[in-house]
């Protein structure tokens, strides 16, 4: 193992094994990722700060904050591990199928933004699905 590998291993120490392997692969095989990771680290940004930054995968993230929903029932699980739910917004009797932003931010923080009103929004394109009005 050369000095570069030792430095990378030291930098990734303390991160769980699966995440460490993914980060190692991105850093070693993805030259385009390294400047981004370095930039984030040098700026002192955290995942929480990045989660609030706008992203470009969807033009309008949808309000998906748990605090704005009622009659919530978990009906499935997304491949990433967060729940898919049937719910109603507090101001409506219509039923929808979607996700809870508080769960998504834990597993896919790049798909969640915080609106000016303080409520979390999910970029459904960023999680590979879309919110639907329920037929039930």
DSSP file (Angstrom, degrees, kcal/mol; ACC not computed):
  #  RESIDUE AA STRUCTURE BP1 BP2  ACC     N-H-->O    O-->H-N    N-H-->O    O-->H-N    TCO  KAPPA ALPHA  PHI   PSI    X-CA   Y-CA   Z-CA
    1    1 A X              0   0    0      0, 0.0     2,-0.1     0, 0.0     0, 0.0   0.000 360.0 360.0 360.0 129.2    0.0    0.0    0.0
    2    2 A X     >  -     0   0    0      1,-0.1     4,-1.8     4,-0.0     3,-0.4  -0.308 360.0 -97.0 -85.5 174.1    1.5    3.4   -1.0
    3    3 A X  H  > S+     0   0    0      1,-0.2     4,-2.4     2,-0.2     5,-0.2   0.841 122.0  58.3 -58.4 -37.6    1.4    6.6    1.1
    4    4 A X  H  > S+     0   0    0      1,-0.2     4,-2.1     2,-0.2    -1,-0.2   0.909 106.2  48.2 -61.9 -42.9   -1.6    7.9   -0.8
    5    5 A X  H  > S+     0   0    0     -3,-0.4     4,-2.7     2,-0.2    -1,-0.2   0.880 110.2  52.4 -64.7 -38.6   -3.7    4.8    0.2
    6    6 A X  H  X S+     0   0    0     -4,-1.8     4,-2.3     2,-0.2    -2,-0.2   0.908 109.9  48.8 -63.4 -42.1   -2.6    5.2    3.8
    7    7 A X  H  X S+     0   0    0     -4,-2.4     4,-2.2     2,-0.2    -2,-0.2   0.904 112.1  48.3 -64.1 -41.5   -3.7    8.8    3.8
    8    8 A X  H  X S+     0   0    0     -4,-2.1     4,-1.8     2,-0.2    -2,-0.2   0.929 111.2  50.0 -64.7 -45.6   -7.1    7.9    2.3
    9    9 A X  H  X S+     0   0    0     -4,-2.7     4,-0.6     1,-0.2    -2,-0.2   0.904 111.4  49.4 -59.4 -41.5   -7.6    5.1    4.9
   10   10 A X  H >< S+     0   0    0     -4,-2.3     3,-0.7     1,-0.2    -1,-0.2   0.899 110.1  50.9 -64.1 -40.7   -6.8    7.5    7.7
   11   11 A X  H 3< S+     0   0    0     -4,-2.2    -1,-0.2     1,-0.2    -2,-0.2   0.818 113.0  45.8 -67.2 -30.5   -9.2   10.1    6.3
   12   12 A X  H >< S+     0   0    0     -4,-1.8     3,-1.7    -5,-0.1    -1,-0.2   0.465  83.4 122.7 -92.9  -2.4  -12.0    7.6    6.1
   13   13 A X  T <<  +     0   0    0     -3,-0.7     3,-0.1    -4,-0.6    -3,-0.0  -0.324  69.6  31.4 -61.9 140.4  -11.4    6.0    9.5
   14   14 A X  T 3  S+     0   0    0      1,-0.4     2,-0.4    -2,-0.0    -1,-0.2   0.291  91.8 111.9  94.5  -9.6  -14.5    6.2   11.8
   15   15 A X  S <  S-     0   0    0     -3,-1.7    -1,-0.4     1,-0.1     5,-0.1  -0.791  80.7 -97.0 -95.4 140.0  -17.0    5.9    8.9
   16   16 A X     >  -     0   0    0     -2,-0.4     4,-2.8     1,-0.1     5,-0.2  -0.153  38.0-106.7 -59.3 154.9  -19.0    2.7    8.8
   17   17 A X  H  > S+     0   0    0      1,-0.2     4,-2.3     2,-0.2     5,-0.2   0.828 114.6  47.8 -53.6 -46.3  -17.6    0.0    6.4
   18   18 A X  H  > S+     0   0    0      2,-0.2     4,-1.9     1,-0.2    -1,-0.2   0.927 116.3  43.5 -65.4 -44.9  -20.2    0.3    3.6
   19   19 A X  H  > S+     0   0    0      1,-0.2     4,-2.8     2,-0.2     5,-0.2   0.883 112.3  54.5 -67.4 -37.5  -20.0    4.1    3.4
   20   20 A X  H  X S+     0   0    0     -4,-2.8     4,-2.6     1,-0.2    -2,-0.2   0.917 108.1  49.1 -61.6 -43.2  -16.2    3.9    3.7
   21   21 A X  H  X S+     0   0    0     -4,-2.3     4,-2.3    -5,-0.2    -1,-0.2   0.902 112.6  47.7 -64.0 -41.3  -16.0    1.5    0.7
   22   22 A X  H  X S+     0   0    0     -4,-1.9     4,-2.4     2,-0.2    -2,-0.2   0.934 113.5  46.6 -65.3 -46.7  -18.3    3.8   -1.4
   23   23 A X  H  X S+     0   0    0     -4,-2.8     4,-2.8     2,-0.2     5,-0.2   0.909 111.8  51.7 -61.8 -42.0  -16.4    6.9   -0.5
   24   24 A X  H  X S+     0   0    0     -4,-2.6     4,-2.8    -5,-0.2     5,-0.3   0.932 110.6  48.3 -60.1 -45.8  -13.1    5.2   -1.3
   25   25 A X  H  X S+     0   0    0     -4,-2.3     4,-2.6     1,-0.2     5,-0.4   0.913 113.3  47.4 -62.4 -43.5  -14.3    4.0   -4.7
   26   26 A X  H  X S+     0   0    0     -4,-2.4     4,-1.5     1,-0.2     7,-0.3   0.915 115.8  44.3 -63.7 -43.0  -15.6    7.5   -5.5
   27   27 A X  H  < S+     0   0    0     -4,-2.8    -2,-0.2    -5,-0.2    -1,-0.2   0.892 120.4  38.8 -71.0 -39.0  -12.4    9.2   -4.4
   28   28 A X  H  < S+     0   0    0     -4,-2.8    -2,-0.2    -5,-0.2    -3,-0.2   0.901 129.4  27.9 -79.5 -41.6  -10.0    6.7   -6.1
   29   29 A X  H  < S+     0   0    0     -4,-2.6     2,-0.6    -5,-0.3    -3,-0.2   0.577 112.7  65.1 -99.5 -10.1  -12.0    6.1   -9.4
   30   30 A X    >X  +     0   0    0     -4,-1.5     3,-1.7    -5,-0.4     4,-1.2  -0.728  51.9 175.7-118.2  83.8  -13.8    9.4   -9.7
   31   31 A X  H 3> S+     0   0    0     -2,-0.6     4,-0.8     1,-0.3    -1,-0.2   0.797  81.1  60.3 -57.1 -30.1  -11.4   12.2  -10.3
   32   32 A X  H 3> S+     0   0    0      1,-0.2     4,-0.6     2,-0.2    -1,-0.3   0.764 102.1  53.5 -70.6 -23.4  -14.3   14.6  -10.8
   33   33 A X  H <> S+     0   0    0     -3,-1.7     4,-2.6    -7,-0.3     3,-0.5   0.856  93.0  71.0 -78.7 -35.9  -15.6   13.9   -7.3
   34   34 A X  H  X S+     0   0    0     -4,-1.2     4,-2.8    -8,-0.3     5,-0.2   0.880  96.8  48.7 -53.6 -47.3  -12.4   14.7   -5.5
   35   35 A X  H  X S+     0   0    0     -4,-0.8     4,-2.4     1,-0.2    -1,-0.3   0.875 112.3  50.2 -62.9 -33.4  -12.4   18.4   -6.0
   36   36 A X  H  X S+     0   0    0     -4,-0.6     4,-2.6    -3,-0.5    -2,-0.2   0.947 112.4  45.6 -67.4 -47.7  -16.1   18.6   -4.8
   37   37 A X  H  X S+     0   0    0     -4,-2.6     4,-2.6     1,-0.2    -2,-0.2   0.924 115.2  47.7 -60.8 -44.7  -15.3   16.6   -1.7
   38   38 A X  H  X S+     0   0    0     -4,-2.8     4,-2.8    -5,-0.3     5,-0.2   0.908 111.4  50.8 -63.2 -41.6  -12.2   18.7   -1.0
   39   39 A X  H  X S+     0   0    0     -4,-2.4     4,-1.8    -5,-0.2    -2,-0.2   0.917 111.4  47.3 -62.7 -44.6  -14.2   21.9   -1.6
   40   40 A X  H  X>S+     0   0    0     -4,-2.6     5,-1.9     2,-0.2     4,-0.6   0.932 114.1  47.5 -62.3 -46.0  -16.9   20.8    0.8
   41   41 A X  H ><5S+     0   0    0     -4,-2.6     3,-0.9     1,-0.2    -2,-0.2   0.916 112.6  48.1 -63.2 -43.6  -14.4   19.8    3.4
   42   42 A X  H 3<5S+     0   0    0     -4,-2.8    -1,-0.2     1,-0.3    -2,-0.2   0.805 109.5  53.6 -69.4 -27.9  -12.4   23.1    3.1
   43   43 A X  H 3<5S-     0   0    0     -4,-1.8    -1,-0.3    -5,-0.2    -2,-0.2   0.582 108.6-125.7 -80.8  -9.1  -15.6   25.1    3.3
   44   44 A X  T <<5 +     0   0    0     -3,-0.9    -3,-0.2    -4,-0.6     2,-0.1   0.737  53.8 159.0  71.4  21.9  -16.5   23.4    6.5
   45   45 A X      < -     0   0    0     -5,-1.9     2,-0.3    -6,-0.2    -1,-0.2  -0.439  26.3-152.3 -76.9 152.9  -19.9   22.5    5.1
   46   46 A X     >  -     0   0    0     -2,-0.1     4,-2.5     1,-0.1     5,-0.2  -0.747  31.5-104.7-116.2 168.6  -21.9   19.6    6.6
   47   47 A X  H  > S+     0   0    0     -2,-0.3     4,-2.5     1,-0.2     5,-0.2   0.885 121.7  57.2 -58.8 -38.4  -24.4   17.3    5.0
   48   48 A X  H  > S+     0   0    0      2,-0.2     4,-0.8     1,-0.2    -1,-0.2   0.911 108.3  45.5 -61.0 -42.8  -27.1   19.3    6.8
   49   49 A X  H >4 S+     0   0    0      1,-0.2     3,-0.8     2,-0.2     4,-0.4   0.921 114.0  48.8 -66.0 -43.5  -26.0   22.5    5.2
   50   50 A X  H >< S+     0   0    0     -4,-2.5     3,-1.2     1,-0.2    -2,-0.2   0.849 103.1  62.0 -65.3 -33.2  -25.7   20.8    1.8
   51   51 A X  H 3< S+     0   0    0     -4,-2.5    -1,-0.2     1,-0.3    -2,-0.2   0.774 102.7  51.5 -63.4 -25.4  -29.2   19.3    2.2
   52   52 A X  T << S+     0   0    0     -4,-0.8    62,-0.3    -3,-0.8    -1,-0.3   0.565  89.0 101.1 -88.6  -8.6  -30.6   22.8    2.4
   53   53 A X  S <  S-     0   0    0     -3,-1.2    59,-0.1    -4,-0.4    -3,-0.0  -0.494  82.1-106.1 -76.3 144.6  -28.9   23.9   -0.8
   54   54 A X        -     0   0    0     -2,-0.2     2,-0.3    59,-0.1    -1,-0.1  -0.343  36.0-156.4 -66.3 151.9  -31.0   24.0   -4.0
   55   55 A X        -     0   0    0      3,-0.2     3,-0.3    56,-0.1    -1,-0.0  -0.810  17.8-132.3-126.2 170.3  -30.4   21.3   -6.5
   56   56 A X  S    S+     0   0    0     -2,-0.3     3,-0.1     1,-0.2    -2,-0.0   0.311  80.7  90.8-108.4   9.0  -31.0   21.0  -10.3
   57   57 A X  S    S+     0   0    0      1,-0.2     2,-0.3     2,-0.0    -1,-0.2   0.678  97.6  23.8 -82.1 -13.8  -32.7   17.7  -10.7
   58   58 A X        -     0   0    0     -3,-0.3     3,-0.3     1,-0.1    -3,-0.2  -0.992  67.3-140.5-148.6 140.5  -36.2   19.1  -10.4
   59   59 A X  S    S+     0   0    0     -2,-0.3     2,-0.3     1,-0.3    -1,-0.1   0.767  94.7  23.9 -76.5 -23.1  -37.5   22.6  -11.0
   60   60 A X  S    S-     0   0    0     62,-0.0    -1,-0.3     2,-0.0    62,-0.1  -0.738  73.3-149.7-146.8  93.8  -39.9   22.6   -8.0
   61   61 A X        -     0   0    0     -3,-0.3     2,-0.3    -2,-0.3    62,-0.3  -0.330  27.6-122.7 -59.1 145.3  -39.3   20.3   -5.0
   62   62 A X  E     -A  122   0A   0     60,-2.4    60,-2.8     1,-0.1     2,-0.3  -0.713  23.0-101.9 -97.7 141.7  -42.6   19.4   -3.4
   63   63 A X  E     +A  121   0A   0     -2,-0.3    58,-0.3    58,-0.2    -1,-0.1  -0.438  52.1 157.0 -60.8 119.9  -43.6   20.0    0.3
   64   64 A X        +     0   0    0     56,-1.9    37,-2.9    -2,-0.3    38,-0.3   0.067  15.0 142.9-135.2  22.7  -43.1   16.6    2.0
   65   65 A X    >   -     0   0    0     55,-0.8     3,-2.0    35,-0.2     4,-0.0  -0.505  51.3-136.7 -71.7 130.2  -42.6   17.7    5.6
   66   66 A X  G >  S+     0   0    0      1,-0.3     3,-1.7    -2,-0.3    -1,-0.1   0.797 100.3  68.7 -56.6 -31.0  -44.2   15.2    8.1
   67   67 A X  G 3  S+     0   0    0      1,-0.3    -1,-0.3     3,-0.0    -2,-0.0   0.650  97.5  52.4 -66.7 -13.9  -45.5   18.2   10.1
   68   68 A X  G <  S+     0   0    0     -3,-2.0    22,-2.0    21,-0.0     2,-0.3   0.206  97.9  84.3-105.8  14.5  -47.9   19.1    7.3
   69   69 A X  E <   -C   89   0B   0     -3,-1.7     2,-0.3    20,-0.2    20,-0.2  -0.869  49.7-174.5-123.7 151.9  -49.5   15.7    6.9
   70   70 A X  E     +C   88   0B   0     18,-3.2    18,-2.3    -2,-0.3    -2,-0.0  -0.880  65.4  30.8-134.5 167.7  -52.3   13.7    8.6
   71   71 A X  E    S-     0   0B   0     -2,-0.3     2,-0.4     1,-0.2    -1,-0.2   0.911  78.0-176.0  49.0  50.9  -53.8   10.2    8.3
   72   72 A X  E     +     0   0B   0     -3,-0.2     2,-0.4    15,-0.1    15,-0.2  -0.658  10.8 176.9 -85.7 127.3  -50.3    8.9    7.5
   73   73 A X  E     -C   86   0B   0     13,-2.6    13,-2.8    -2,-0.4     2,-0.4  -0.990  27.7-131.5-132.9 124.5  -50.1    5.2    6.6
   74   74 A X  E     +C   85   0B   0     -2,-0.4    11,-0.3    11,-0.2     3,-0.1  -0.604  32.8 166.0 -73.8 127.3  -46.9    3.4    5.5
   75   75 A X  E     -     0   0B   0      9,-2.9     2,-0.3    -2,-0.4    10,-0.2   0.560  58.1  -7.3-119.4 -14.9  -47.7    1.3    2.4
   76   76 A X  E     -C   84   0B   0      8,-1.7     8,-2.6     2,-0.0     2,-0.4  -0.953  62.9-109.8-165.0 179.3  -44.2    0.4    1.0
   77   77 A X  E     -C   83   0B   0     -2,-0.3     6,-0.2     6,-0.3     2,-0.1  -0.995  25.6-128.6-129.1 132.9  -40.5    1.0    1.3
   78   78 A X    >   -     0   0    0      4,-3.1     3,-2.1    -2,-0.4     6,-0.0  -0.413  31.2-111.0 -70.3 151.9  -38.3    2.8   -1.2
   79   79 A X  T 3  S+     0   0    0      1,-0.3    -1,-0.1     2,-0.1    -2,-0.0   0.775 118.9  60.9 -57.2 -26.8  -35.2    0.9   -2.4
   80   80 A X  T 3  S-     0   0    0     47,-0.1    -1,-0.3     2,-0.1     3,-0.1   0.625 122.6-104.4 -78.3 -12.5  -33.1    3.4   -0.5
   81   81 A X  S <  S+     0   0    0     -3,-2.1     2,-0.2     1,-0.4    -2,-0.1   0.301  81.3 115.6 111.9 -10.0  -34.8    2.4    2.8
   82   82 A X        -     0   0    0      1,-0.1    -4,-3.1    -5,-0.1    -1,-0.4  -0.546  67.3 -96.9 -89.9 162.1  -37.2    5.2    3.6
   83   83 A X  E     -C   77   0B   0     -6,-0.2    17,-0.5    -2,-0.2     2,-0.4  -0.311  18.7-144.2 -78.0 156.9  -41.0    4.7    3.7
   84   84 A X  E     -C   76   0B   0     -8,-2.6    -9,-2.9    15,-0.1    -8,-1.7  -0.986  31.3-169.1-116.1 132.2  -43.6    5.3    1.1
   85   85 A X  E     -CD  74  98B   0     13,-3.5    13,-2.4    -2,-0.4     2,-0.4  -0.837  29.9-136.6-127.9 154.5  -46.8    6.6    2.6
   86   86 A X  E     +CD  73  97B   0    -13,-2.8   -13,-2.6    -2,-0.3     2,-0.3  -0.930  49.1 144.6-100.7 135.7  -50.5    7.3    1.8
   87   87 A X  E     - D   0  96B   0      9,-2.3     9,-3.0    -2,-0.4     2,-0.4  -0.960  43.0-126.4-159.9 171.7  -51.4   10.6    3.5
   88   88 A X  E     -CD  70  95B   0    -18,-2.3   -18,-3.2    -2,-0.3     2,-0.2  -0.967  29.1-118.2-124.8 146.4  -53.4   13.8    3.4
   89   89 A X  E >   -C   69   0B   0      5,-0.5     3,-2.0    -2,-0.4   -20,-0.2  -0.541  32.8-111.5 -76.0 153.5  -52.2   17.3    3.7
   90   90 A X  T 3  S+     0   0    0    -22,-2.0   -21,-0.1     1,-0.3    -1,-0.1   0.783 117.3  47.1 -56.2 -29.4  -53.6   19.2    6.7
   91   91 A X  T 3  S+     0   0    0    -23,-0.3     2,-0.3     2,-0.0    -1,-0.3   0.282 110.5  57.1 -97.7   8.8  -55.5   21.5    4.4
   92   92 A X    <   -     0   0    0     -3,-2.0     0, 0.0     2,-0.1     0, 0.0  -0.970  56.5-151.8-143.7 152.8  -57.0   18.9    2.1
   93   93 A X        +     0   0    0     -2,-0.3     2,-0.1    -5,-0.1    -1,-0.1   0.500  69.4 108.7 -96.6  -8.2  -59.1   15.7    2.0
   94   94 A X        -     0   0    0      1,-0.1    -5,-0.5    -5,-0.0     2,-0.4  -0.413  66.9-131.9 -67.7 144.0  -57.4   14.4   -1.1
   95   95 A X  E     -D   88   0B   0     39,-0.3    39,-2.5    -7,-0.1     2,-0.3  -0.793  24.6-173.9-100.6 143.5  -55.1   11.4   -0.5
   96   96 A X  E     -DE  87 133B   0     -9,-3.0    -9,-2.3    -2,-0.4     2,-0.5  -0.878  20.8-137.7-129.3 160.8  -51.6   11.3   -1.9
   97   97 A X  E     +DE  86 132B   0     35,-3.2    35,-2.3    -2,-0.3     2,-0.2  -0.992  53.3 104.0-120.1 124.1  -48.8    8.7   -2.0
   98   98 A X  E     -D   85   0B   0    -13,-2.4   -13,-3.5    -2,-0.5     2,-0.2  -0.830  58.7 -74.6-168.5-154.6  -45.3   10.0   -1.3
   99   99 A X        -     0   0    0     -2,-0.2     2,-0.6   -15,-0.2   -15,-0.1  -0.713  32.2-110.5-123.5 169.9  -42.5   10.2    1.2
  100  100 A X    >>  -     0   0    0    -17,-0.5     4,-2.1    -2,-0.2     3,-1.3  -0.923  20.9-146.1-103.3 122.2  -41.6   12.0    4.5
  101  101 A X  H 3> S+     0   0    0    -37,-2.9     4,-2.7    -2,-0.6     5,-0.2   0.838  96.9  63.3 -57.6 -34.7  -38.8   14.5    4.0
  102  102 A X  H 34 S+     0   0    0    -38,-0.3     4,-0.4     1,-0.2    -1,-0.3   0.820 108.7  41.3 -63.0 -29.8  -37.5   13.8    7.5
  103  103 A X  H X> S+     0   0    0     -3,-1.3     4,-0.9     2,-0.2     3,-0.7   0.882 113.3  52.5 -80.4 -42.0  -36.7   10.2    6.4
  104  104 A X  H >X S+     0   0    0     -4,-2.1     4,-3.7     1,-0.2     3,-0.8   0.899 102.1  59.4 -61.8 -41.5  -35.4   11.1    3.0
  105  105 A X  H 3< S+     0   0    0     -4,-2.7     4,-0.4     1,-0.3    -1,-0.2   0.790 101.2  56.5 -61.5 -27.0  -32.9   13.6    4.4
  106  106 A X  H <4 S+     0   0    0     -3,-0.7    -1,-0.3    -4,-0.4    -2,-0.2   0.844 123.3  21.9 -70.3 -33.9  -31.3   10.8    6.4
  107  107 A X  H << S+     0   0    0     -4,-0.9    -2,-0.2    -3,-0.8    -3,-0.1   0.711 139.0  22.2-109.2 -27.6  -30.6    8.6    3.4
  108  108 A X    ><  +     0   0    0     -4,-3.7     3,-2.4    -5,-0.2    -2,-0.2  -0.489  64.0 166.2-139.9  65.4  -30.6   11.0    0.4
  109  109 A X  G >  S+     0   0    0     -4,-0.4     3,-1.6     1,-0.3    -4,-0.1   0.753  71.3  68.9 -59.3 -25.3  -29.9   14.5    1.7
  110  110 A X  G 3  S+     0   0    0      1,-0.3    -1,-0.3    -3,-0.1    -5,-0.1   0.665  95.7  56.9 -66.9 -14.4  -29.2   15.8   -1.8
  111  111 A X  G <  S+     0   0    0     -3,-2.4    12,-3.1    -7,-0.2     2,-0.4   0.342  96.5  77.3 -97.9   5.8  -32.9   15.4   -2.6
  112  112 A X  E <   +B  122   0A   0     -3,-1.6     2,-0.3    10,-0.2    10,-0.2  -0.950  52.0 177.4-123.5 136.4  -34.2   17.5    0.3
  113  113 A X  E     -B  121   0A   0      8,-2.3     8,-3.1    -2,-0.4     2,-0.6  -0.945  26.6-128.1-129.7 154.9  -34.3   21.3    0.6
  114  114 A X  E     -B  120   0A   0     -2,-0.3     6,-0.2   -62,-0.3     5,-0.1  -0.912  27.9-138.7-102.7 124.3  -35.7   23.6    3.3
  115  115 A X    >   -     0   0    0      4,-2.9     3,-2.2    -2,-0.6   -63,-0.0  -0.229  28.9-100.6 -74.7 168.7  -38.1   26.2    2.0
  116  116 A X  T 3  S+     0   0    0      1,-0.3    -1,-0.1     2,-0.1    -2,-0.0   0.746 124.3  61.1 -59.8 -23.5  -38.1   29.8    3.2
  117  117 A X  T 3  S-     0   0    0      2,-0.2    -1,-0.3     1,-0.0     3,-0.1   0.479 118.7-111.7 -82.9  -2.4  -41.1   28.8    5.4
  118  118 A X  S <  S+     0   0    0     -3,-2.2     2,-0.3     1,-0.3    -2,-0.1   0.334  77.6 125.0  91.0  -7.2  -38.9   26.3    7.3
  119  119 A X        -     0   0    0     -5,-0.1    -4,-2.9     1,-0.1    -1,-0.3  -0.636  62.0-114.9 -90.5 146.8  -40.7   23.2    5.9
  120  120 A X  E     - B   0 114A   0     -2,-0.3   -56,-1.9    -6,-0.2   -55,-0.8  -0.528  27.7-164.1 -81.6 143.2  -38.8   20.4    4.1
  121  121 A X  E     -AB  63 113A   0     -8,-3.1    -8,-2.3   -58,-0.3     2,-0.5  -0.948   8.4-141.7-126.4 147.2  -39.3   19.7    0.4
  122  122 A X  E     -AB  62 112A   0    -60,-2.8   -60,-2.4    -2,-0.3     2,-1.2  -0.918  10.2-140.2-113.7 133.9  -38.3   16.6   -1.6
  123  123 A X    >>  -     0   0    0    -12,-3.1     3,-0.7    -2,-0.5     4,-0.7  -0.794  20.2-167.5 -84.8  97.1  -37.1   16.6   -5.1
  124  124 A X  G >4>S+     0   0    0     -2,-1.2     5,-2.4     1,-0.3     3,-0.8   0.830  84.9  57.2 -63.2 -32.7  -39.0   13.5   -6.2
  125  125 A X  G >45S+     0   0    0      1,-0.2     3,-1.1     3,-0.2    -1,-0.3   0.872 101.6  58.7 -62.8 -34.2  -37.0   13.2   -9.4
  126  126 A X  G <45S+     0   0    0     -3,-0.7    -1,-0.2     1,-0.3    -2,-0.2   0.686 108.7  43.4 -69.1 -18.9  -33.9   13.1   -7.2
  127  127 A X  G <<5S-     0   0    0     -3,-0.8    -1,-0.3    -4,-0.7    -2,-0.2   0.316 118.3-109.9-107.7   6.5  -35.2   10.0   -5.4
  128  128 A X  T < 5S+     0   0    0     -3,-1.1     2,-0.3    -4,-0.3    -3,-0.2   0.792  86.4  72.6  76.1  29.0  -36.4    8.3   -8.6
  129  129 A X      < -     0   0    0     -5,-2.4     2,-0.3     2,-0.0    -2,-0.3  -0.906  66.0-128.5-153.1-178.0  -40.1    8.6   -8.1
  130  130 A X        -     0   0    0     -2,-0.3     2,-0.3    -3,-0.1    -7,-0.0  -0.987  27.7-106.9-138.8 152.4  -43.0   11.1   -8.2
  131  131 A X        -     0   0    0     -2,-0.3     2,-0.3   -35,-0.0   -33,-0.2  -0.571  41.2-163.3 -75.9 139.8  -45.7   11.9   -5.7
  132  132 A X  E     -E   97   0B   0    -35,-2.3   -35,-3.2    -2,-0.3     2,-0.5  -0.912  24.9-114.4-125.4 150.9  -49.1   10.7   -6.8
  133  133 A X  E     -E   96   0B   0     -2,-0.3   -37,-0.3   -37,-0.3     2,-0.1  -0.725  47.0-114.6 -77.7 130.6  -52.7   11.4   -5.9
  134  134 A X        -     0   0    0    -39,-2.5   -39,-0.3    -2,-0.5    -1,-0.1  -0.396  15.5-154.7 -73.2 141.5  -54.0    8.2   -4.4
  135  135 A X              0   0    0      1,-0.2    -1,-0.1    -2,-0.1   -39,-0.0   0.616 360.0 360.0 -84.5 -14.9  -56.8    6.3   -6.2
  136  136 A X              0   0    0    -41,-0.0    -1,-0.2     0, 0.0    -2,-0.1   0.479 360.0 360.0 -77.3 360.0  -57.9    4.7   -2.9
